[in-house]
Amino acid sequence: MDTQQENVLRMVEQRDIAFIRLWFTDIFGSLKTVMMSPAELEAAFDEGVGFDGSSIEGFSRISESDTLLRPDPSTFQPLPFDEGTGLQTARMFCDITMPDGDPLYADPRQVLRRQMTHARELGFEFNASPEIEYYVLKQNMPGEDPVPADKGGYFDQAKRNEAPKLRRQAIAALEYMGIVTEFSHHEASAGQQEIDLRHTDALTMADNVVTFRYIVKTVAEANGVHATFMPKPFADMDGSAMHTHFSLWEGETNAFHDPDDEISLSKTGRQFIAGIIEHANEISAVTNQWVNSYKRLQFGSEAPTAATWGVSNRSAMVRVPTYRLHKADSRRIEVRSLDSACNPYLAYAAVLAAGLRGIEGEYELDEPSRDDVFALTRRERRAMGYRDLPNSLDQALRHLERSEFMAEVLGEQVFEFFLRSKWDEYHAYTSQITPWEIESGIDL
């Protein structure tokens, strides 16, 4: 038993932990959990916890259903809620393996870990810092249209509604779990909130994003409202993004920083951006995995519509911020296509793989866009040489299914299951007869 495991066992005893939740996600990022007592923890570290992998869609075939949860002791944190029991609960994320100890290739954590291992082989550590947007809604009856829980606007103090209190409670719960936040504020639309997380390595951050969703939803429910990370729940209001700032580090050195460059961006940083731009359409189905994701990209304010990059340009898919331009630690890129409902493990793996492909292939980066790209029509974008991003899930899936690059990134099992399931989702969506169709076509 290693030192981290021993420390966890000691903390469980010292803090009188009554229950431990073992967390993992399915391929689409939905949180799964197994509850265990502290008495079973040492055996779980030594032997894993067996479960039926075939019952988690896309994990394993029924003939190979024996899989193991391997608790990651570095992720142990007490939860801030007792869920009405009065007893202390903790959580740990798990890696998933086969009985022989080999990693389960369909495990989303493993997909990201493979890319981070590749980055380390090239001498890099990969950091992420997301700005996570979401809506807080009134608790409605099933079938009723969603209603925002407040009427606030961008940066509103909003003294007369509950939004600031809910954000404070969520931040306090996150900080209790060791997840450091940087800023929070009301977003542009009624009911829409944003909380930004402090940068850390991408695997830890993906764990933090999953925890963030759990915390925010739990806090909302405790206050009689509902939190949703749906990319675009309202036709006439903004979508919810997860703009994420990324950087590569070589030891203590920011690999994206060059003090002699006009925008302090290194050749490595430019090649990383070029990789993301080149493979933007191939990764879109992963960074924006839902039918509803493309309502945000097609109709949302400040959502990228083309594979572009820019300096301080919030209409570009990849933005180079110019805050503290000559401070080495601050040099980063912001990818603005991701939405708040993506699987963060797969999305971060896709972005990292595309950026590393750009570095390894020494991709050339075009001149930055200085246009308001999302104000341009499709014809205008094409005339100016911009390559459109997919504007529907079926377009994104067509790019994905032709991509040998993404098949390699995701692994054959995840790639095939993801495609099959997402095509099923799209076909189920297109088979619906909407109220608009009835209202506009009933007299035909």
MIZANU-219412 format. One record per residue: x, y, z of N, C-alpha, C in turn. Coordinates in pm, whole numbers, padded with zeros to 5 digits, always signed. Last residue first. Example, Ala and Ser with C-alpha at 12.3 -4.5 7.8 and 13.67 -1.06 7.14 Angstrom:
+01285-00225+00708+01367-00106+00714+01290+00003+00787+01319-00569+00780+01230-00450+00780+01320-00330+00780
***
This chain:
-05179+02323-04438-05129+02286-04570-05218+02182-04637-05244+02390-04184-05342+02422-04287-05294+02388-04428-05024+02325-04029-05146+02247-04010-05249+02271-04120-04777+02455-04025-04813+02371-04139-04945+02301-04132-04726+02603-03800-04701+02667-03930-04751+02585-04047-04796+02431-03590-04858+02562-03599-04842+02623-03738-04633+02206-03642-04779+02193-03638-04845+02328-03662-04379+02319-03625-04422+02256-03750-04573+02244-03755-04382+02406-03357-04367+02504-03465-04415+02446-03597-04395+02163-03213-04510+02255-03214-04501+02358-03326-04241+01902-03418-04237+02009-03318-04364+02093-03322-04196+01573-03431-04279+01675-03494-04297+01786-03390-03886+01392-03440-03989+01464-03364-04066+01561-03454-03678+01288-03578-03806+01220-03596-03920+01292-03523-03452+01422-03502-03512+01460-03630-03647+01392-03653-03398+01290-03255-03430+01433-03259-03504+01468-03388-03332+01035-03338-03447+01052-03248-03493+01198-03248-03103+01098-03484-03219+01044-03555-03345+01055-03469-02934+01183-03277-02972+01276-03383-03096+01228-03457-02911+00950-03122-02965+01072-03063-03014+01167-03172-02790+00780-03308-02922+00745-03254-02989+00869-03195-02547+00914-03335-02636+00904-03451-02776+00868-03406-02454+00868-03077-02486+01005-03118-02570+01008-03246-02411+00592-03077-02507+00652-02983-02549+00791-03026-02215+00564-03278-02343+00492-03287-02448+00558-03198-02003+00727-03181-02068+00753-03310-02206+00689-03316-01946+00596-02937-01984+00736-02939-02059+00768-03068-01868+00340-03021-01987+00357-02939-02038+00500-02944-01637+00403-03173-01751+00335-03236-01879+00353-03154-01475+00534-02977-01505+00595-03107-01631+00534-03168-01446+00345-02774-01517+00470-02747-01562+00534-02878-01303+00146-02924-01429+00115-02855-01510+00240-02828-01069+00270-03032-01171+00210-03120-01305+00193-03050-00979+00591-02907-00971+00446-02900-01090+00385-02973-00961+00864-02927-01065+00807-02841-01045+00659-02815-00739+00894-03102-00746+00965-02974-00843+00896-02879-00805+00736-03324-00684+00705-03247-00691+00769-03109-01027+00867-03414-01039+00724-03380-00921+00681-03295-00919+01113-03475-01003+01102-03356-01029+00957-03317-00767+01037-03709-00705+01105-03595-00788+01087-03468-00950+00950-03887-00859+00851-03830-00791+00907-03706-01261+01063-03942-01135+01107-03880-01056+00990-03821-01514+01024-04029-01408+01016-04131-01269+01041-04073-01670+01069-03808-01662+00932-03856-01558+00914-03967-01647+01351-03773-01586+01258-03678-01568+01120-03739-01794+01457-03986-01651+01486-03975-01582+01384-03885-02041+01354-03912-01984+01317-04043-01834+01346-04046-02084+01480-03669-02063+01335-03671-02004+01290-03803-02126+01746-03752-02011+01714-03668-01980+01565-03671-02366+01715-03893-02246+01761-03964-02121+01724-03884-02533+01634-03682-02507+01540-03792-02385+01583-03873-02538+01858-03515-02471+01738-03469-02443+01643-03583-02455+02163-03689-02552+02065-03640-02475+01940-03600-02258+02316-03795-02369+02387-03730-02482+02294-03690-01902+02293-03783-02032+02226-03801-02142+02305-03730-01738+02602-03880-01754+02489-03789-01887+02419-03820-01604+02715-04192-01714+02705-04096-01698+02584-04005-01316+02889-04250-01376+02755-04259-01480+02739-04150-01269+03193-04428-01290+03123-04302-01358+02988-04328-01241+03350-04655-01147+03241-04634-01161+03168-04504-01430+03531-04718-01312+03585-04649-01213+03474-04614-01628+03375-04821-01562+03469-04912-01434+03524-04851-01713+03248-04587-01644+03171-04690-01568+03262-04786-01835+03464-04456-01722+03393-04394-01642+03317-04500-02040+03529-04634-01934+03626-04608-01812+03558-04546-02198+03299-04616-02138+03335-04745-02022+03433-04725-02276+03313-04347-02198+03199-04394-02127+03233-04525-02230+03652-04227-02311+03543-04281-02218+03430-04326-02083+03775-03922-02077+03752-04067-02174+03641-04107-02077+03781-03655-02169+03876-03717-02174+03857-03869-01878+03610-03576-02015+03561-03564-02119+03661-03615-01648+03767-03628-01678+03650-03711-01823+03607-03699-01541+04055-03667-01647+04006-03580-01707+03885-03652-01190+04021-03752-01330+04046-03783-01420+04001-03669-00935+03950-03736-00968+04077-03671-01115+04114-03693-00762+03648-03698-00883+03716-03744-00904+03844-03665-00406+03618-03755-00525+03618-03670-00643+03691-03734-00264+03423-04023-00279+03550-03954-00406+03549-03868-00205+03069-03955-00238+03185-04039-00244+03312-03955+00058+02862-03856-00060+02935-03812-00081+03056-03903+00169+02541-03955+00182+02686-03968+00051+02752-03929+00274+02259-03764+00171+02328-03841+00199+02478-03843+00448+02048-03688+00498+02183-03714+00401+02260-03804+00360+01810-03596+00358+01829-03741+00409+01964-03784+00383+01852-03323+00462+01745-03385+00469+01762-03536+00199+02066-03292+00340+02080-03254+00426+01977-03327-00042+01953-03385+00011+02074-03447+00158+02095-03416-00072+01747-03208-00052+01714-03350+00004+01835-03424-00119+01894-02978+00008+01820-02990+00034+01780-03133-00378+01990-03042-00266+02082-03023-00132+02015-03036-00521+01748-03054-00513+01834-03172-00396+01931-03161-00489+01657-02790-00438+01576-02902-00423+01661-03028-00620+01862-02646-00477+01836-02626-00419+01759-02744-00884+01833-02742-00811+01959-02761-00661+01936-02748-00940+01568-02660-00946+01605-02801-00868+01733-02829-00915+01583-02381-00828+01492-02456-00824+01531-02603-01120+01759-02322-00983+01803-02299-00884+01712-02373-01337+01592-02398-01317+01721-02463-01174+01770-02444-01313+01370-02228-01300+01351-02372-01271+01484-02442-01343+01500-01978-01229+01411-02004-01206+01398-02154-01585+01644-01989-01457+01717-01984-01336+01629-02011-01841+01612-02203-01764+01526-02112-01624+01588-02103-02036+01918-02206-01946+01820-02266-01893+01725-02159-02193+02121-02116-02247+01986-02104-02158+01881-02168-02091+02371-02167-02092+02326-02028-02143+02184-02009-01879+02359-02464-01997+02398-02388-01999+02328-02253-01607+02495-02652-01659+02397-02557-01785+02449-02489-01512+02714-02799-01616+02630-02858-01680+02536-02757-01300+02862-02712-01434+02911-02681-01547+02823-02736-00998+02844-02557-01080+02775-02658-01225+02798-02620-00735+03056-02507-00872+03029-02463-00949+02965-02578-00395+03017-02402-00494+03033-02507-00631+02998-02449-00144+03209-02226-00233+03094-02243-00319+03117-02365+00060+03360-02001+00044+03332-02143-00030+03201-02162+00107+03404-01734-00026+03435-01784-00047+03398-01931+00371+03359-01673+00273+03265-01619+00135+03285-01680+00499+03586-01789+00514+03452-01847+00406+03356-01800+00375+03887-01872+00389+03800-01756+00388+03655-01804+00314+04050-02080+00454+04008-02066+00480+03926-01940+00033+04096-02064+00092+04039-02184+00233+03983-02162-00199+04118-01896-00065+04093-01843+00023+04027-01951-00431+04017-02142-00410+04062-02005-00267+04027-01963-00486+03916-02390-00372+04008-02381-00359+04070-02242-00564+03582-02501-00588+03700-02416-00464+03787-02407-00636+03451-02796-00516+03475-02717-00541+03599-02633-00888+03216-02875-00853+03354-02844-00723+03356-02764-01052+03027-03109-00938+03028-03016-00893+03172-02999-01275+03123-03248-01283+02996-03177-01173+02984-03073-01365+03471-03211-01282+03364-03265-01299+03236-03184-01492+03667-03081-01571+03599-03183-01492+03484-03246-01316+03791-02913-01407+03694-02853-01501+03630-02954-00992+03861-02949-01114+03859-03031-01208+03751-02980-00738+03875-02849-00843+03947-02776-00977+03943-02847-00652+03762-03151-00591+03824-03034-00696+03912-02968-00780+03451-03283-00764+03595-03280-00698+03640-03151-00872+03196-03517-00808+03238-03394-00791+03390-03399-01134+02975-03637-01049+03093-03645-00978+03113-03512-01363+02814-03773-01235+02770-03714-01133+02882-03732-01678+02969-03683-01575+02931-03779-01446+02893-03706-01840+03044-03479-01905+02984-03597-01804+02935-03700-01852+03067-03124-01774+03062-03248-01849+02989-03359-02073+03294-02964-02035+03154-02984-01963+03142-03118-02184+03542-02910-02042+03522-02884-02001+03374-02889-02509+03410-02872-02425+03528-02874-02282+03489-02836-02623+03133-03075-02587+03195-02949-02500+03317-02967-02683+02989-03301-02767+03104-03271-02726+03179-03145-02490+02790-03334-02550+02851-03452-02621+02982-03420-02411+02713-03080-02309+02753-03176-02369+02827-03295-02663+02654-02959-02575+02757-02904-02476+02806-03009-02748+02452-03122-02833+02570-03111-02751+02685-03053-02559+02265-03077-02545+02340-03202-02647+02452-03212-02632+02138-02842-02506+02215-02846-02500+02306-02966-02853+01980-02884-02876+02116-02838-02750+02202-02842-02730+01738-02945-02809+01807-03048-02823+01953-03011-02400+01728-02794-02546+01714-02789-02612+01785-02906-02127+01778-02779-02171+01642-02808-02323+01624-02816-01870+01938-02836-02011+01982-02841-02094+01860-02879-01636+01803-02831-01643+01925-02750-01785+01979-02742-01715+01596-03008-01675+01565-02871-01682+01688-02782-01772+01711-03250-01873+01622-03193-01841+01584-03049-01528+01852-03302-01649+01924-03264-01753+01835-03199-01300+01744-03401-01320+01733-03256-01454+01790-03211-01316+01798-03673-01309+01658-03629-01338+01643-03480-01308+02074-03688-01432+02006-03727-01434+01861-03678-01042+02127-03598-01160+02179-03528-01287+02102-03561-00790+02074-03686-00874+01958-03651-01005+01999-03585-00683+02329-03730-00682+02230-03838-00781+02117-03810-00708+02448-03476-00781+02503-03591-00792+02399-03701-00532+02289-03326-00674+02298-03289-00756+02347-03406-00291+02340-03462-00345+02205-03455-00492+02204-03421-00259+02612-03414-00278+02565-03552-00334+02424-03555-00211+02610-03138-00334+02671-03190-00363+02620-03330+00040+02485-03148-00069+02424-03072-00204+02478-03120+00190+02672-03290+00168+02540-03348+00052+02467-03279+00187+02881-03104+00127+02899-03236+00098+02765-03302+00327+02764-02890+00189+02806-02873+00118+02823-03005+00578+02728-03014+00504+02612-02964+00356+02646-02947+00649+02993-03057+00627+02907-03173+00547+02784-03132+00472+03197-02809+00585+03121-02863+00547+03044-02989+00361+03520-02765+00319+03383-02793+00431+03309-02865+00370+03794-02723+00433+03706-02624+00393+03560-02643+00297+03937-02937+00190+03907-02840+00238+03805-02737+00553+03962-03051+00465+04080-03040+00352+04058-02940+00817+03793-02875+00709+03795-02973+00616+03913-02946+00994+03783-02669+01036+03859-02787+00927+03865-02894+00894+03614-02474+00899+03759-02445+00935+03843-02566+00675+03368-02511+00796+03414-02578+00803+03565-02558+00495+03094-02380+00542+03231-02364+00671+03256-02439+00417+02833-02379+00345+02922-02470+00400+03065-02468+00550+02700-02182+00594+02674-02320+00523+02764-02421+00661+02823-01890+00542+02823-01973+00584+02812-02119+00859+02631-01673+00857+02727-01785+00730+02712-01865+00906+02438-01492+00854+02565-01439+00838+02671-01548+00842+02188-01717+00891+02214-01582+00825+02339-01528+00681+02329-01951+00803+02248-01949+00871+02274-01815+00334+02339-02012+00447+02376-01928+00560+02276-01944+00064+02484-02189+00162+02375-02178+00281+02426-02097-00277+02578-02126-00135+02610-02140-00053+02483-02128-00607+02711-02174-00512+02601-02175-00369+02654-02185-00926+02795-02066-00790+02844-02091-00693+02728-02075-01247+02751-02201-01139+02695-02119-01005+02749-02164-01586+02810-02177-01461+02862-02232-01348+02813-02141-01836+02666-02185-01731+02637-02089-01598+02679-02155-02159+02830-02218-02031+02781-02266-01945+02733-02150-02492+02846-02281-02395+02828-02173-02270+02760-02226-02649+03106-02482-02615+02969-02448-02511+02965-02337-02885+03372-02416-02752+03321-02447-02739+03173-02413-03225+03360-02545-03122+03401-02450-02991+03329-02482-03427+03259-02701-03404+03403-02708-03302+03453-02607-03443+02986-02647-03418+03030-02784-03374+03174-02791-03287+02826-02377-03380+02929-02421-03343+02977-02561-03087+02638-02327-03223+02606-02286-03328+02706-02333-02815+02533-02453-02904+02645-02490-03049+02612-02454-02667+02337-02303-02600+02444-02376-02690+02561-02414-02740+02258-01966-02784+02246-02105-02727+02363-02185-02695+02262-01703-02579+02291-01786-02611+02269-01934-02911+02390-01450-02892+02312-01572-02769+02359-01649-03059+02375-01131-02945+02420-01213-02932+02330-01334-03351+02481-00968-03288+02376-01049-03175+02438-01130-03454+02544-00624-03444+02578-00766-03369+02465-00837-03444+02506-00348-03573+02502-00415-03573+02546-00560-03199+02484-00234-03262+02615-00228-03393+02622-00308-03117+02231-00290-03137+02264-00149-03206+02399-00131-03078+02256-00565-03190+02176-00515-03221+02210-00370-02841+02410-00567-02965+02462-00625-03086+02389-00568-02659+02233-00448-02689+02361-00384-02821+02417-00436-02663+02030-00645-02704+02000-00508-02741+02127-00432-02564+02161-00872-02699+02104-00874-02751+02076-00733-02307+02228-00778-02401+02332-00819-02545+02280-00819-02194+01971-00727-02207+02071-00621-02314+02173-00657-02198+01849-00983-02266+01787-00869-02294+01890-00760-02036+02026-01125-02176+02006-01165-02257+01946-01051-01792+01996-00983-01860+02127-00991-02007+02109-01025-01719+01733-01044-01756+01769-00907-01834+01899-00903-01657+01772-01314-01763+01677-01277-01812+01706-01136-01448+01955-01280-01568+01995-01354-01684+01903-01321-01258+01801-01142-01318+01918-01077-01446+01963-01147-01185+01613-01336-01249+01568-01212-01322+01684-01144-01064+01801-01505-01181+01727-01552-01258+01668-01433-00852+01882-01339-00957+01977-01373-01081+01907-01426-00697+01652-01328-00756+01702-01206-00871+01797-01236-00629+01656-01602-00701+01542-01546-00769+01583-01415-00490+01901-01641-00619+01879-01707-00696+01761-01650-00368+02079-01352-00349+01985-01461-00484+01938-01512-00524+02405-01311-00449+02291-01261-00432+02193-01377-00656+02732-01247-00592+02633-01335-00522+02524-01254-00966+02790-01081-00821+02813-01089-00754+02699-01165-01278+02846-01245-01193+02764-01161-01046+02793-01186-01559+03062-01232-01433+03027-01296-01344+02951-01197-01903+03065-01290-01799+03049-01188-01674+02999-01259-02198+03232-01386-02065+03184-01424-01976+03176-01301-02551+03206-01474-02441+03231-01381-02308+03183-01442-02873+03319-01564-02747+03259-01607-02632+03304-01517-03112+03450-01506-03091+03315-01452-02956+03255-01481-03102+03638-01800-03173+03613-01676-03151+03468-01633-02767+03677-01940-02910+03646-01948-02971+03620-01811-02497+03725-01879-02574+03825-01952-02724+03802-01949-02422+03616-01537-02396+03628-01679-02501+03718-01746-02291+03710-01227-02411+03684-01306-02374+03705-01452-01982+03553-01123-02067+03668-01151-02194+03621-01222-01661+03482-00987-01798+03440-01015-01880+03565-01041-01322+03361-00995-01422+03466-01006-01559+03403-01019-01178+03128-00892-01115+03259-00913-01218+03371-00911-01161+02845-00668-01230+02929-00765-01157+03063-00777-01028+02529-00610-01007+02672-00596-01080+02747-00707-01126+02268-00426-01136+02316-00564-01134+02469-00559-01142+02159-00173-01009+02187-00227-01009+02233-00371-01390+02140-00068-01336+02020-00131-01200+02043-00196-01436+02397+00011-01432+02294+00115-01368+02166+00061-01465+02514-00239-01343+02542-00163-01327+02440-00050-01725+02418-00299-01610+02382-00382-01479+02401-00307-01875+02544-00097-01871+02397-00104-01753+02349-00187-01833+02813-00164-01791+02764-00033-01780+02611-00033-01952+02815-00418-01809+02841-00405-01757+02790-00272-02222+02768-00348-02150+02674-00435-02000+02691-00421-02274+02995-00192-02285+02862-00133-02209+02759-00216-02238+03196-00384-02152+03191-00264-02156+03053-00200-02444+03133-00564-02304+03125-00608-02211+03117-00488-02665+03179-00398-02642+03044-00452-02498+03028-00499-02636+03455-00349-02630+03360-00239-02600+03219-00288-02670+03569-00607-02541+03578-00537-02527+03478-00424-02950+03480-00664-02834+03437-00742-02701+03451-00667-03189+03558-00550-03108+03463-00475-02976+03428-00544-03257+03914-00567-03282+03773-00599-03176+03687-00531-03190+04174-00512-03328+04132-00488-03358+03992-00537-02933+04230-00584-02963+04220-00441-03101+04161-00415-02763+04224-00822-02883+04142-00803-02918+04121-00656-02536+04311-00950-02526+04279-00808-02646+04195-00764-02457+04195-01275-02551+04259-01184-02524+04216-01040-02300+04094-01479-02231+04152-01363-02327+04220-01264-02572+04100-01694-02427+04084-01685-02367+04164-01570-02877+04062-01500-02802+04076-01624-02653+04069-01595-03162+03893-01339-03036+03966-01345-02977+03973-01484-03391+03771-01262-03400+03860-01378-03271+03941-01394-03411+03417-01177-03388+03559-01147-03395+03639-01275-03470+03167-01271-03497+03191-01129-03471+03336-01089-03639+03122-01585-03522+03163-01507-03560+03197-01364-03826+02838-01663-03837+02979-01626-03713+03017-01545-03916+02598-01916-03827+02646-01810-03843+02796-01788-04256+02486-01962-04138+02554-02014-04050+02602-01899-04363+02165-01837-04372+02310-01841-04243+02370-01898-04299+01898-01817-04370+01942-01936-04385+02092-01946-04320+01880-01464-04278+01818-01590-04365+01864-01707-04321+02203-01304-04378+02071-01322-04329+02013-01454-04016+02371-01201-04142+02360-01274-04194+02218-01271-03829+02570-01011-03872+02431-01015-04011+02424-01079-03645+02810-01203-03749+02777-01106-03786+02630-01121-03293+02776-01267-03432+02782-01309-03525+02758-01191-02984+02888-01362-03063+02851-01245-03209+02879-01279-02746+02778-01605-02869+02850-01571-02927+02797-01440-02391+02834-01648-02507+02748-01627-02627+02836-01594-02042+02820-01733-02171+02889-01731-02284+02789-01712-01716+02830-01629-01831+02741-01645-01961+02821-01627-01414+02849-01752-01516+02944-01709-01650+02874-01734-01127+02644-01663-01254+02671-01732-01335+02784-01668-00811+02573-01728-00882+02662-01636-01013+02703-01703-00542+02335-01745-00670+02386-01792-00734+02472-01684-00223+02214-01864-00309+02276-01763-00436+02332-01826+00005+01963-01916-00110+02031-01977-00203+02082-01868+00354+01941-01958+00239+01923-01870+00127+02013-01923+00590+01798-02190+00491+01898-02151+00397+01848-02043+00763+01622-02322+00820+01717-02226+00723+01818-02170+00662+01424-02469+00715+01535-02545+00772+01645-02454+00565+01269-02268+00672+01212-02350+00738+01320-02436+00358+01432-02185+00477+01421-02099+00594+01361-02176+00177+01386-02395+00232+01520-02375+00359+01514-02291+00120+01118-02346+00188+01154-02470+00250+01294-02458-00014+01152-02105+00110+01074-02107+00190+01106-02232-00234+01287-02197-00143+01357-02107-00010+01283-02096-00354+01086-02350-00305+01206-02417-00208+01284-02328-00417+00902-02146-00330+00861-02258-00271+00983-02328-00594+01049-01986-00462+01014-01934-00367+00972-02046-00823+01058-02148-00747+01181-02122-00606+01148-02072-00888+00785-02139-00872+00852-02268-00790+00980-02250-00918+00742-01865-00806+00679-01933-00781+00743-02069-01153+00877-01815-01030+00924-01749-00907+00866-01821-01336+00717-01964-01302+00853-02009-01176+00910-01942-01278+00387-02050-01284+00476-01934-01245+00617-01978-01230+00216-02256-01350+00298-02266-01367+00393-02148-01013+00067-02186-00991+00173-02284-01112+00263-02302-00923-00010-01872-01037-00021-01962-01029+00096-02059-00586-00121-01815-00688-00015-01814-00802-00049-01910-00522-00440-01664-00510-00351-01780-00619-00244-01776-00581-00612-01457-00515-00486-01424-00497-00392-01541-00735-00827-01507-00590-00848-01511-00511-00721-01483-00998-00725-01502-00949-00805-01389-00798-00827-01387-00960-00385-01626-01002-00523-01643-00949-00603-01524-01044-00073-01462-00953-00170-01523-01025-00302-01548-01081+00269-01411-01150+00143-01438-01055+00050-01511-01032+00496-01140-00994+00444-01272-01058+00308-01288-01245+00714-00955-01187+00582-00980-01138+00571-01123-01258+00967-00701-01273+00923-00839-01199+00791-00857-01415+00965-00387-01292+00943-00462-01329+00908-00605-01568+01143-00112-01569+01086-00246-01428+01064-00297-01742+01108+00206-01631+01152+00122-01647+01092-00017-01963+01214+00465-01938+01134+00345-01820+01193+00270-02073+01211+00799-01977+01263+00703-01955+01163+00590-02419+01237+00890-02294+01162+00888-02204+01213+00776-02668+01339+00870-02588+01385+00983-02453+01317+00990-02827+01284+00656-02798+01174+00747-02729+01220+00874-02865+01482+00468-02971+01458+00564-02944+01348+00665-02631+01504+00326-02749+01448+00259-02856+01406+00360-02416+01636+00412-02438+01507+00477-02563+01437+00422-02178+01804+00208-02317+01779+00242-02329+01644+00311-01918+01828+00123-01968+01930+00215-02112+01909+00259-01711+01533+00133-01816+01612+00070-01874+01711+00170-01357+01492+00151-01488+01488+00217-01587+01577+00142-01170+01346-00110-01214+01470-00046-01344+01445+00027-00926+01192-00307-01009+01181-00186-01041+01319-00130-00760+01179-00522-00884+01253-00541-00975+01248-00418-00549+01016-00468-00519+01159-00481-00645+01243-00494-00647+00757-00481-00638+00822-00349-00608+00971-00358-00875+00628-00685-00756+00712-00697-00741+00792-00568-00999+00295-00686-01003+00430-00628-00870+00503-00641-01091+00119-00949-00968+00137-00873-00967+00279-00816-01336-00108-01034-01311+00031-00997-01187+00036-00910-01329-00357-01289-01293-00315-01153-01282-00164-01142-01543-00594-01458-01452-00480-01455-01434-00435-01311-01688-00831-01648-01620-00815-01519-01516-00703-01527-01784-00861-01907-01848-00762-01821-01778-00741-01686-01759-00976-02156-01638-00927-02089-01678-00827-01981-02000-01035-02259-01909-01149-02244-01778-01110-02176-02112-00788-02284-02161-00873-02176-02071-00993-02153-01852-00543-02341-01952-00637-02386-01993-00729-02272-01819-00220-02181-01770-00353-02217-01885-00440-02262-01910+00058-02213-01790+00019-02138-01736-00116-02183-02145+00130-02338-02021+00158-02408-01896+00109-02337-02332+00182-02047-02333+00179-02192-02197+00217-02250-02291-00034-01796-02261+00105-01829-02243+00111-01979-02320-00305-01795-02438-00228-01758-02417-00078-01777-02074-00411-01841-02167-00412-01954-02294-00335-01924-01944-00407-01595-01913-00303-01692-02009-00298-01808-02038-00470-01291-02077-00517-01424-02057-00405-01526-01758-00462-01064-01893-00424-01107-01914-00472-01250-01535-00476-00782-01591-00534-00903-01730-00481-00935-01286-00272-00680-01426-00303-00652-01489-00351-00781-00945-00355-00581-01047-00293-00664-01185-00336-00620-00749-00452-00411-00807-00545-00509-00903-00479-00608-00648-00243-00251-00564-00358-00286-00618-00434-00407-00856-00058-00222-00725-00014-00271-00643-00133-00322-01051-00230-00120-01075-00163-00248-00945-00112-00308-00941-00300+00125-00955-00404+00022-00977-00342-00115-00967-00050+00249-00834-00108+00230-00837-00216+00123-01251-00014+00253-01164+00073+00174-01027+00011+00148-01440-00138+00403-01405-00203+00276-01296-00128+00199-01487+00025+00617-01429-00106+00645-01383-00177+00518-01624+00247+00519-01480+00257+00539-01413+00121+00564-01860+00134+00269-01826+00167+00407-01674+00173+00421-01970+00288-00041-01906+00182+00036-01878+00229+00178-02155+00343-00336-02133+00376-00195-02069+00258-00124-02079+00452-00655-02096+00334-00572-02065+00375-00429-02194+00642-00936-02141+00633-00801-02171+00499-00738-02152+00855-01221-02193+00727-01165-02129+00714-01026-02236+01132-01420-02172+01084-01299-02235+00954-01251-02184+01150-01767-02280+01140-01658-02213+01074-01537-02015+01154-01987-01983+01242-01876-02084+01239-01762-02046+00971-02183-02102+01103-02210-02082+01199-02094-01937+00739-02082-01870+00800-02197-01922+00941-02225-01972+00787-01725-01986+00710-01847-01923+00788-01962-01743+00836-01449-01845+00881-01544-01857+00782-01658-01721+00776-01093-01666+00767-01228-01774+00818-01322-01662+00750-00741-01718+00820-00856-01645+00782-00984-01758+00619-00443-01664+00597-00552-01728+00651-00680-01810+00757-00132-01866+00744-00266-01752+00726-00367-01820+00632+00187-01731+00679+00080-01799+00653-00053-01931+00715+00517-01955+00656+00386-01855+00713+00286-01820+00826+00747-01914+00714+00761-01937+00641+00629-01528+00949+00886-01604+00933+00761-01691+00809+00771-01378+01072+01095-01498+00994+01123-01589+00986+01000-01137+01181+01058-01252+01269+01031-01384+01196+01047-00964+00970+01118-00955+01094+01195-01079+01181+01178-01035+00773+00926-01050+00747+01069-01054+00877+01149-00979+00904+00689-01111+00846+00709-01137+00823+00857-00708+00962+00721-00806+01071+00722-00947+01020+00745-00598+00703+00702-00581+00779+00826-00685+00892+00835-00663+00636+00441-00714+00553+00550-00707+00628+00684-00511+00836+00313-00657+00834+00301-00718+00753+00414-00251+00759+00377-00301+00888+00422-00453+00894+00417-00236+00515+00242-00227+00516+00388-00281+00648+00445-00246+00611-00020-00353+00525+00030-00354+00522+00183-00005+00754-00028-00132+00823-00048-00249+00741+00006+00186+00548+00007+00169+00651+00109+00036+00723+00096+00057+00220-00092+00144+00337-00102+00105+00442+00001+00085-00119+00000+00000+00000+00000+00089+00124+00000
***
